[in-house]
Each structure stands twice: as C-alpha cells, then as structure tokens.
Amino acid sequence: MKDLTWIKENYIAHRGFHSLDKSIPENTLLAFKKAMDYDYSIELDINVTKDGKVVVFHDINLKKLCKVDVNLSEVTYDEIKDFHILNTNEKIPLLSDVLELVKGRVPLLIELKPKGDNKLLCESFVKTMSNYDGEYAIHSFSPGIVYWFKKNQPDIIRGQITEYFNDDHKMNFMIKQLMKRMSFNYFTKPDFINYGIKDLPNKYASKIHKKGICVISYTARNNLEYHLVKKHYDNAVFEFFRPEIEEH
C-alpha cells in the first residue's frame, strides 16, 4: 500500500528553499540544505544529459541560469559540471549528489521534465534511485512518463501535473482540454494530482478529490494562496515564504 501521508501533510519546498533574490538559486544543494534546516520536504526537477546522467535542473537550456546557450540533451555532464548557477558558487548537481546530501532525512518530490529522451530519463532515474532508502515520489506533466511508471515501476508513487495551459500558445487545443480534465488518468492511474494554483479551485480537481484522489498544487507564494489550496484540497508546494511561521 502506497503511503501518501507526507505528500498530503508535509511542508514541501518548491525546488528547495530558494530565495526570491536568487542568492540561493533553485534546485541547488544550497537550496536543499536550507529546506532541510527547516525540516521541509523537497520538490525538485530532473533532466537527463546526452550521456544519461540525471541532473537536477529545471530548464532544458542552460542560458537562463548558466549564461550558456546549450540544451542539456546535447551535452555530457562533464561538459557542464563546472558551470556556475547565476552569480553564486553553486553548480548543477547530479541527482546522486542530492541523494547523498539528503540521505532520507526528508521526502523528495521529483519532477521528471518531458523535454528530452523520456525513456532514457525514466530508466536512468530508476537506476539512480535503486539503492536509495528514503521516501520519494515522482510526478510529471507528461502522461507518457506517468504511464511509463505505471507499466514499469508501479510501486513508485506517481503524480500527474496539470493546469489549464492558458499561457501555452503552442499546445494543441484538444490536448489542453484533455490535460485540464485529466482525461489521461484513465490510462495512467496517477496516485495524486498536482494542479496549477492559478486554476484552482475548479470542478475537475474537485471532482477527482471527492473520489479520494490526493490533490496538491503548485506554487503557493504567500500564506493566503497556501491556505486557499489547503481549504479545498490536500496541500500546496510553496516558495519564497515559510508557511508555518506565517500561520500564526
């Protein structure tokens, strides 16, 4: 039986406890250390390099954070391991580096980014996690990735990330409709849903929540947003504030 208690109840720091002024960059060992200082669970993003190394990095391109215009899928880890993130001493960590840092102290909510070789990403991820004893779950925008875990690793907690995609002008209209209605759930059977906060509350999320499926949200940036989600659903991933401090 899968235990989703921590997903419903823990404080979950988005991309680690990074800072608005970017002095603590997202998805870095520093941000993860800060999250653990407060005993927060950690949400993080992973991608895969050309040589199959699982890196903790949100974007498919390094331009925004490393000032180098290359895609992760086109480089090996050795080619990028010394790049600094923004104006800090932080570098792009391997997922294995994060696992060595965390060592099961807090649960990990790991997003697989569907922008490269998804099969390579999934297989490399499972290999990396094979000897890890801590609690973790995966989630992804890609129903294909969620389905891969249903088929190949059914015991791993899996979640579907979705929203209305109103700002995505490249996505096909029908795909948007299927995604916001979570129509792919029929095939992928996710254990939880992570719904975009700007589209909550809505009838689709509420309907599935009433059926007993865990619904969380991304990303609360203040106490008001955090508690709005908690009022209707289970939990919200947060950033840039400390919810337990501002509750009182």
Steps between C-alpha positions, in 0.01 A plus 500: 500500500643836400522755781424852376477650848810715457374637166176604667642634824865604476629844411648455151751760380488566125841436341643506850473803726641745245482876531318767302821703467669191346786501752384146574427366150230244427583129478841535664661320789487828693123527449457139609712555812284800590185291457637231728596763759124558538412132462315569174443230242666588171350535153758495222530467122708253304620482142741265328818586311612347172704239688210396723599689813202612708546867590292716731404790275166645391565641153595308189745779411777645719472856377283645779691362795850435364524758217592228250265434208501119483237235558558233764416227250791614280779491760665253735511565872876551489447790260274688740599389850719805564244760389391736776133576558431873481751697706555233763743218569221246446527256210259261329469200732453143397198332653746264669660804669162599640430148625837498674416834663146415609554137602133449577474787751204649313278363221566600138237597243681458168372649176614336177516765228364365167723694262761248392530122470225396741589130498864580576390736777269246663746212477793711624289631787396153615861384485613800707229438762553123521694506827332802659311425820326834559139588418434647158240539228512600135275731303499640148303707253539215254228231516746285306751515785230433760386202291860374474511477880161331515624238256861457611522618862147479643617505862647852468251772596415691182320828443359692203579871480249710310333839460289683241806593289346837407846650452625217279432616145676201342291228658219355291152606618377142536806400701432794732145380551612142569770617740287737706228236527764239587358267236829309478453382859284220363817342358772626734321459838703762692509479879467877533442816298709818516282779353614853414396741772377771264231259376373393842245433628334340198237233435745251350734498800209502744332205329810284516570609857152389604584158360781475753795592278762721664510850345783743568598819322794704373618759593378694803702818549330638806292390795171598336559279196627216716191491718261544208629174356498328840136605545388314188764231447789325675816705474700757305865509403634842601787740445639832629331487843474278807139387539522374857649833612229707333212283618494664843 
